[in-house]
Amino acid sequence: MTFPLDLPADLENAEVLRAHDWQAFSQVDFMQNHWDRPGWVEGRRSYHWMLSFHEDLVVQDLASRCQAELVRPDFDPVPLDALHLTIGRVAFADETAQDTVDRLVEIAKVKCKKLAPFGLEVGPLAGSRGAIRFTVAPWLPLLELHRTLAEATADVFDDMDRMQTPNFRPHVSIAYCNQTVPVSSLLPLVGRLRALSPVSTSVVAASLVELRREERAYRYEEMARLDLAGY
């Protein structure tokens, strides 16, 4: 389900985006078990478009500092080398032929070359119904990237509903909830962690990954890198 349901008033202003995420999280009554998801069984894998932060030490350091304060049995920390921003799910691997994946990558690479690299601010902390997560800003280049990859995906799968940009709410999760938790009990802790300043990073490529679940954590292998070249 899309969260927050409503879009922020300004998709470029970082302060507006941060306030919007925090207000939305503050209005949630209970967090739920993130891992209770239909279609996922042991060993199943899925293709996703994402931004990976597995080599971004600045983002990892901020996540690590927050995770150190979230050591509790009702949350599962995201491994630092698996931090990511999900752009969209393509398909389950067992339902997709390899030549389809190859064609998707070639089309997406051509489309992404027209997009320019961009800067991204990660933080501060907020949350959703299933995860504690960072706000990211600005959204406009992320939405443009999402539209581009959604078009490539639709070209191959002939399915315009597979990725819907109006429902895209970019974020970076750092801990997944594994049971029902009242949000009111979390707000003081997450509120304190919001004092940690956001960090800046650069987005120069997106990735197609093969995602898997290992117990209560996501792991992935990069299948293709899509460079943003700006021409």
C-alpha positions as CSV (number, residue, x, y, z in Angstrom):
1,M,0.0,0.0,0.0
2,T,1.3,3.5,-0.9
3,F,2.6,5.4,2.1
4,P,2.2,8.2,2.7
5,L,-1.0,8.2,0.6
6,D,-0.8,11.9,-0.3
7,L,2.1,13.4,-2.1
8,P,4.1,16.2,-0.4
9,A,3.2,19.8,-1.3
10,D,6.7,20.3,-2.8
11,L,8.7,17.5,-4.4
12,E,12.0,19.4,-4.4
13,N,12.1,21.1,-1.0
14,A,13.9,18.9,1.4
15,E,12.4,20.4,4.5
16,V,8.9,19.9,3.1
17,L,9.6,16.3,2.3
18,R,11.1,15.6,5.7
19,A,8.1,17.2,7.5
20,H,5.7,15.3,5.4
21,D,7.3,11.9,6.1
22,W,7.4,12.6,9.8
23,Q,3.8,13.8,10.0
24,A,2.7,10.7,8.1
25,F,4.6,8.4,10.4
26,S,3.3,10.2,13.5
27,Q,-0.3,9.5,12.4
28,V,0.2,5.8,12.2
29,D,-1.3,3.9,15.1
30,F,0.6,0.6,14.8
31,M,3.5,-0.8,12.8
32,Q,2.9,-4.2,11.3
33,N,5.0,-7.3,10.4
34,H,6.9,-6.3,7.2
35,W,7.7,-9.9,6.4
36,D,4.1,-11.0,6.1
37,R,4.0,-10.6,2.4
38,P,2.1,-12.8,-0.2
39,G,4.0,-14.6,-2.8
40,W,7.3,-14.9,-0.9
41,V,8.5,-18.4,0.0
42,E,11.9,-19.7,1.0
43,G,14.3,-19.6,-1.9
44,R,12.1,-17.4,-4.2
45,R,13.8,-14.5,-5.9
46,S,12.6,-11.4,-7.5
47,Y,13.9,-8.8,-10.0
48,H,13.9,-5.2,-8.8
49,W,15.1,-1.8,-10.0
50,M,16.9,-0.1,-7.2
51,L,19.6,2.3,-6.1
52,S,22.3,0.5,-4.1
53,F,24.3,2.0,-1.3
54,H,26.4,-1.1,-0.6
55,E,29.6,1.0,-1.3
56,D,28.4,4.3,0.1
57,L,30.2,4.6,3.4
58,V,28.5,8.0,4.2
59,V,25.0,6.6,4.0
60,Q,26.1,3.4,5.8
61,D,27.6,5.4,8.7
62,L,24.4,7.3,9.2
63,A,22.4,4.1,9.1
64,S,24.8,2.4,11.5
65,R,24.5,5.2,14.0
66,C,20.7,5.0,14.0
67,Q,20.6,1.2,14.1
68,A,22.8,1.2,17.2
69,E,19.8,2.9,19.0
70,L,17.3,0.5,17.5
71,V,18.6,-2.8,18.9
72,R,15.4,-4.4,20.0
73,P,13.6,-7.8,19.2
74,D,10.8,-6.2,17.2
75,F,13.0,-4.8,14.5
76,D,15.4,-6.4,12.1
77,P,18.2,-4.1,10.9
78,V,19.0,-3.9,7.2
79,P,22.6,-5.1,6.7
80,L,24.8,-2.1,5.8
81,D,26.0,-3.7,2.6
82,A,22.4,-4.2,1.5
83,L,21.1,-0.7,2.0
84,H,19.1,0.3,-1.0
85,L,16.3,2.5,-2.4
86,T,13.7,0.4,-4.2
87,I,12.5,1.9,-7.4
88,G,10.1,-0.9,-8.4
89,R,9.6,-4.6,-8.6
90,V,9.8,-6.1,-12.1
91,A,8.8,-9.8,-11.7
92,F,9.5,-13.0,-9.8
93,A,12.6,-14.7,-11.2
94,D,10.9,-18.1,-11.6
95,E,8.2,-16.4,-13.8
96,T,10.7,-14.6,-16.1
97,A,12.8,-16.1,-18.9
98,Q,16.4,-15.0,-19.2
99,D,16.0,-13.5,-22.7
100,T,13.2,-11.3,-21.3
101,V,15.5,-10.0,-18.6
102,D,18.3,-9.4,-21.2
103,R,15.9,-7.5,-23.5
104,L,14.7,-5.4,-20.5
105,V,18.2,-4.4,-19.5
106,E,19.1,-3.3,-23.1
107,I,16.0,-1.2,-23.4
108,A,16.5,0.3,-19.9
109,K,20.2,1.1,-20.5
110,V,19.4,3.2,-23.6
111,K,16.6,5.1,-21.8
112,C,18.7,5.8,-18.7
113,K,21.6,7.2,-20.7
114,K,19.3,10.2,-21.3
115,L,19.1,11.0,-17.6
116,A,21.7,13.0,-15.8
117,P,23.3,12.1,-12.5
118,F,21.9,13.9,-9.5
119,G,22.6,14.6,-5.9
120,L,20.5,13.1,-3.1
121,E,20.2,13.9,0.6
122,V,19.5,10.9,2.8
123,G,17.9,11.5,6.2
124,P,16.6,12.2,8.7
125,L,14.8,9.3,10.1
126,A,11.1,8.7,9.9
127,G,9.0,5.5,9.4
128,S,6.1,3.7,7.7
129,R,3.7,0.9,8.6
130,G,6.5,-1.7,8.2
131,A,9.9,0.0,8.5
132,I,12.0,2.7,10.1
133,R,13.4,4.6,7.2
134,F,15.2,7.7,6.0
135,T,13.6,10.5,4.0
136,V,15.3,11.2,0.8
137,A,15.3,14.5,-1.2
138,P,14.7,15.8,-3.8
139,W,12.0,13.5,-5.3
140,L,11.8,14.9,-8.8
141,P,14.9,13.2,-10.3
142,L,13.8,10.0,-8.6
143,L,10.3,10.2,-10.1
144,E,11.9,10.8,-13.5
145,L,14.1,7.7,-13.0
146,H,11.0,5.7,-11.9
147,R,9.0,6.8,-15.0
148,T,11.9,5.9,-17.3
149,L,12.3,2.4,-15.8
150,A,8.5,1.9,-15.7
151,E,8.4,2.7,-19.4
152,A,11.1,0.2,-20.1
153,T,9.4,-2.4,-18.0
154,A,6.0,-1.8,-19.8
155,D,7.7,-2.1,-23.2
156,V,8.9,-5.6,-22.3
157,F,6.1,-6.9,-20.3
158,D,3.2,-5.0,-22.0
159,D,1.9,-4.2,-18.6
160,M,1.3,-0.5,-17.7
161,D,0.2,-1.4,-14.1
162,R,3.4,-3.2,-13.1
163,M,5.1,0.0,-12.0
164,Q,3.0,3.1,-11.3
165,T,5.0,6.3,-10.8
166,P,2.1,8.1,-9.0
167,N,2.4,5.5,-6.2
168,F,6.1,5.8,-5.8
169,R,7.3,7.1,-2.4
170,P,11.1,7.0,-2.4
171,H,12.9,6.2,0.9
172,V,15.7,4.1,2.4
173,S,14.7,1.6,5.0
174,I,17.2,0.8,7.8
175,A,15.1,-1.6,10.0
176,Y,12.0,-3.7,9.3
177,C,9.3,-4.3,11.9
178,N,8.6,-8.0,12.6
179,Q,5.5,-7.7,14.8
180,T,2.8,-5.3,15.8
181,V,4.3,-2.3,17.5
182,P,2.5,0.9,18.7
183,V,4.0,3.9,17.0
184,S,3.5,6.1,20.0
185,S,6.1,4.0,21.8
186,L,8.7,4.7,19.0
187,L,8.2,8.4,18.4
188,P,10.4,9.7,21.3
189,L,13.3,7.5,20.1
190,V,13.0,8.1,16.4
191,G,12.4,11.8,17.2
192,R,15.8,12.0,19.0
193,L,17.5,10.3,16.1
194,R,16.1,12.9,13.7
195,A,18.7,15.3,15.2
196,L,21.3,13.4,13.2
197,S,22.0,15.5,10.1
198,P,21.2,14.2,6.7
199,V,24.1,13.1,4.4
200,S,24.7,13.9,0.8
201,T,25.4,11.3,-1.9
202,S,25.4,11.2,-5.7
203,V,23.3,9.0,-7.9
204,V,25.1,8.0,-11.1
205,A,23.5,4.7,-11.9
206,A,20.5,2.5,-11.1
207,S,20.7,-1.3,-11.0
208,L,18.6,-4.3,-11.9
209,V,19.0,-6.8,-9.0
210,E,17.9,-10.3,-8.1
211,L,16.5,-10.0,-4.6
212,R,16.2,-12.8,-2.1
213,R,15.1,-13.1,1.5
214,E,17.5,-14.7,4.0
215,E,15.5,-15.2,7.2
216,R,14.5,-11.7,8.1
217,A,16.8,-9.7,5.7
218,Y,17.0,-8.9,2.1
219,R,20.0,-9.7,0.0
220,Y,20.6,-9.1,-3.6
221,E,22.9,-9.6,-6.6
222,E,23.4,-6.9,-9.2
223,M,22.3,-8.2,-12.6
224,A,23.0,-5.0,-14.5
225,R,24.1,-1.4,-14.0
226,L,22.3,1.4,-15.8
227,D,24.5,4.5,-16.0
228,L,22.9,7.9,-16.0
229,A,24.9,9.7,-18.7
230,G,22.8,12.8,-19.3
231,Y,22.8,12.7,-23.1
